[in-house]
Structures are given as structure tokens and as C-alpha cells.
Amino acid sequence: MTENIIKQDYQITRSDRNQQNRHNSFVIWFTGLSGSGKSTIANALEIALFQKNIRTYTLDGDNLRCGLNEGLSFSKEDREENNRRIAQVAKLFIDAGLVTISAFISPLRKEREKAKKIIGKEHFVEIYVNTPLAVCEKRDVKGLYKKARRGEVQNFTGIDSPYEAPEQADLEIITEQETIEESVKKILQFLNKNYLN
């Protein structure tokens, strides 16, 4: 922070907003390969939370790359900047009292640790959507794996760019063994026990 920038303190706090909303605010950070099911599960979870009168917002990787992160490439440096910006936006959203659902590949552990540090580990729920590369490739919803295999897409996670699975995620979803409904139920049980009240 430069010497000419002075952080503004607001009288209405996150705690005030949480009290008004009747629930805590925090970030649910989905990580996993492209095609693992992150966005699908995140969307289903948001619907379930919304139906319970929980104030939510979902930050999706592709959506943010259409706007806020439009100018960023998929180089190592730009991916780090992409995740940094996402974490800063998520932090603002939880200050606004929202349960913020983030669905991003976020392939490297150090990037996720940095996001956790920005947001605050007590407000950060890491969910690993564990789907094998072969299954993600078979799904290939966006056709990106085919392009990556043909060399038309560079730095594609799982093909020519690494993905580091979480070593101690708060929750793991194994999509080959769990339906979307079962995954959402599992997440809700975890959140009700540990975060929402």
C-alpha cells in the first residue's frame, strides 16, 4: 500500500451484515480439473443455499475472464494474477455478508494458499472436486481437451500444465461415486455443522 492511499474504515461491519442476514459469510473455493464438475456442483449448491434464504453469489472462472480478468492469458504469471484478483473480489463479497462460491481450476497449491491468506483461513472452505483426467477428457464439455491434445491450446491444466491436488482439502467430492444431489447434500451437511451458524 502506498503512502498516499489510506484505507477507509466503514461503520457497518461484516459482523453487522452477518447478523442482519442471520448467517455467516465465507468463501467456498471449488478446485479441480477442467470438466471435473466444479461449476455444475457450485450452481446446484447455490440454488440449494438460496432456497434456504442464504445470501449467495457465485464467481466462475470463465465468467470473470469475460470481464474483470479479460486481458489475462494462461501464462503462469497471469494465472497467478487471475487467482489474486478472484481472491480479492471474494474477500469483498464476504465483507458484504455473502456466502461466496468460487469455481476455478486454481491448479497450484501455493495459489490456493495465497487466496486463503488474502481471504482469511477461517473464512475459506476448500472443496476438491476429484475427477480423474481420463473422465474429464471423456466429458470434454467445452472441447478444450481435444484442442489441447492437438496443440491448439497452450498451458492447459492436466495436459501441458500441472494440477496439484489439495493435500488437506476441507471436503472432497469424488464425482465418479457421487451424484450432484449427493454432493450438494454432503456439502450442506458440512457447512451447517461448521460454517453457517
C-alpha angles and dihedrals in degrees: 000000000000122000092250094057115083118187113237117230116213126211094220107071135197087254090056091051093046089052092050091047092045092228140075122259121228143138125265104201114197115197130180144108123305106278093021092120101258097134094041093053092041090054093048090047092051091052090051092049093045090053088056090054093253111149108234146166130188123218110199124192098229093044093053091047087059091060130359094029097032096125096051122105127205094259117128092255095047092046089055090050090047091055093044091054092046091052092050092050091047090052090054091049094053089047084056088057099255131137096233119207115201121191112187136136089233089175103190126070093219090056091052091046089052090051089049090051092049093048097036121255092244088062097042124093113186115203118186113208097205110202121150117246091242091057093047090050091049091052093043090164094178097035090240098126091058090050091047092050089051091050093247093119119048129205092019113171113248094016110055099348125060130249117203111201116219113266094207111016116175089236136006124209116197103198095193089063103032132058120225089256092051091047093052092047090051092050093047091051090052094047094046091052098044114018121013100066 
